[in-house]
Amino acid sequence: MRWDGQAVDADEDALPGLERAGLVRSVQTPDFDGITFHEVLCMSALNKMPEESQLPFRFTVNAFRGCSHACRYCFARPTHEYLDLDAGGDFDNQIVVKTNVAAVLRKELGRRSWKREHVALGTNTDPYQRAEGRYRLMPGIIRALAESATPFSILTKGTLLRRDLPLLTLAAQQVPVSIGVSLAIHDPDLQKSIEPGTPTPKARLDLIRAITDAGLPCNVMVAPVIPFLTDSVRHLDGLLESIADAGASGVTVFPMHLRGSTKGWFMNWLSTEHPALVRQYRQLYGRASYVPPEYKSWLKQRVDPLVDRYGLGGGAKHRDAGQLDPDRGELVGAGRPGPALTLF
C-alpha cells in the first residue's frame, strides 16, 4: 500500500483498547489531515444484535469504528470509549479500519449454520465515509453478501456509494437490497456546522437521484430533526420538497436523541454556536436522552401533512422502509418482512 512511508509506530502509540482490537499499524497521510487510521485484523465481521434491542434485523457489519463525518449528534460516539478513546475528537479523527473484514465476512457467510438472515450496514458508523475511498472495503462486502444469497441494507450520508451503484444493481438481481440516504438538514451552512465532514445537502440529493435512476428505491432518513434548528415548517417543507424532487420512495422522520457522552459533546457545540438555545434544550431534554412525548406528537402533526403533500408516505410500503417506535422516536421495525434501516 502506498501509505507504507506514513505509518506511525503502533507499539509506541497504541492504546490497550486498540491492541485488543487487533491493531496491525497506525497510518497518517496528508490526504487526511488530522486523521489517524488504525488498521486492525478483525476476528469476526458479523455482529449479532442482542434480543432486547428489538431491531428488525439481527446482524450488522461495520467496516469502521469512528467516523470522519463528525456529526455532533452521532449516537455511536460512546462506542469509541470501549477502545480507550474519547467520544469527542477521537471519534472523529481516530478511525479504526478492519482491513480484512470482507474476507472474514465471506468465511462466516459460508458456514452451514448461516441462515441468510438480513444484514444491515451503516448502523454504527458510515460505511461510505471518506476512508472507504482509500480502503475500498465495501465492494468485497457487497459481493460476499450477494454471492451467499444474503439480503442486506445500506444507510449512508456518503456520496461515495455512487461508485458501487453498478455492483449494487447486480446484487439486487440476486438478493433483496435496500438503500437509504440520511439527509436531515437542508441549510448548507447549518449542515456544515453540525455535520462538518459530510457531503453537502445538494450532493446527497444528487445521490438520491443517482440511486433511483439506477432502478433502486431509496428511502430517506430525515433524522434526526434537531429541535429549534431544523423543525420549522419552512425548513421541513423545503427539505421534503427537494427529497421528493430527487425521486425518493419515502421518508422516515424522527427527532434527535442524545445518549451518554454524545449529549455533552452536542451541548458543548450548542453553547458555542447557539447559546440562546441552551436553556430550551435543558428544559426539553432535562436528564433524559429523548424528547418528551409532547414534542414527538407536535413534530408528527407538523410533518405528516408535508409528507402527504409531497407523496413521501410510501416508505412503509417498500421493503426498505422503517417504522417509528412511538415512545422512543427511533426506527425499530419494517413495514413488511425484509430489509430495514436504522440510523447510524
C-alpha positions, 0 to 999 in steps of 0.5 A: 500500500502506498501509505507504507512511508506514513505509518506511525509506530503502533507499539509506541502509540497504541492504546490497550483498547486498540491492541485488543482490537487487533491493531496491525499499524497506525497510518497518517497521510496528508490526504487526511489531515488530522486523521489517524487510521488504525488498521486492525485484523478483525476476528469476526465481521458479523455482529449479532444484535442482542434480543432486547434491542428489538431491531428488525434485523439481527446482524450488522457489519461495520467496516469502521469504528469512528467516523470522519463525518463528525456529526455532533449528534452521532449516537455511536460516539460512546462506542469509541470509549470501549477502545480507550478513546474519547467520544469527542475528537477521537471519534472523529479523527481516530478511525479504526479500519478492519482491513480484512473484514470482507474476507472474514465476512465471506468465511462466516457467510459460508458456514452451514449454520448461516441462515441468510438472515438480513444484514444491515450496514451503516448502523454504527458508523458510515460505511461510505465515509471518506476512508472507504475511498482509500480502503475500498472495503465495501465492494468485497462486502457487497459481493460476499453478501450477494454471492451467499444469497444474503439480503442486506441494507445500506444507510449512508450520508456518503456520496461515495456509494455512487461508485458501487451503484453498478455492483449494487444493481447486480446484487439486487438481481440476486438478493433483496437490497435496500438503500437509504440516504440520511439527509436531515438538514437542508441549510448548507451552512447549518449542515456544515456546522453540525455535520462538518465532514459530510457531503453537502445537502445538494450532493446527497440529493444528487445521490438520491437521484443517482440511486433511483435512476439506477432502478433502486428505491431509496428511502430517506432518513430525515433524522434526526430533526434537531429541535429549534434548528431544523423543525420549522415548517419552512425548513421541513417543507423545503427539505421534503420538497427537494427529497421528493424532487430527487425521486425518493420512495419515502421518508422516515422522520424522527427527532434527535436523541442524545445518549451518554457522552454524545449529549455533552459533546452536542451541548458543548457545540450548542453553547458555542454556536447557539447559546440562546438555545441552551436553556430550551434544550435543558428544559426539553431534554432535562436528564433524559436522552429523548424528547418528551412525548409532547414534542414527538406528537407536535413534530408528527402533526407538523410533518405528516401533512408535508409528507402527504403533500409531497407523496413521501408516505410510501416508505412503509410500503417498500421493503426498505422502509422503517417504522417509528417506535412511538415512545422512543422516536427511533426506527425499530421495525419494517413495514413488511418482512425484509430489509430495514434501516436504522440510523447510524 
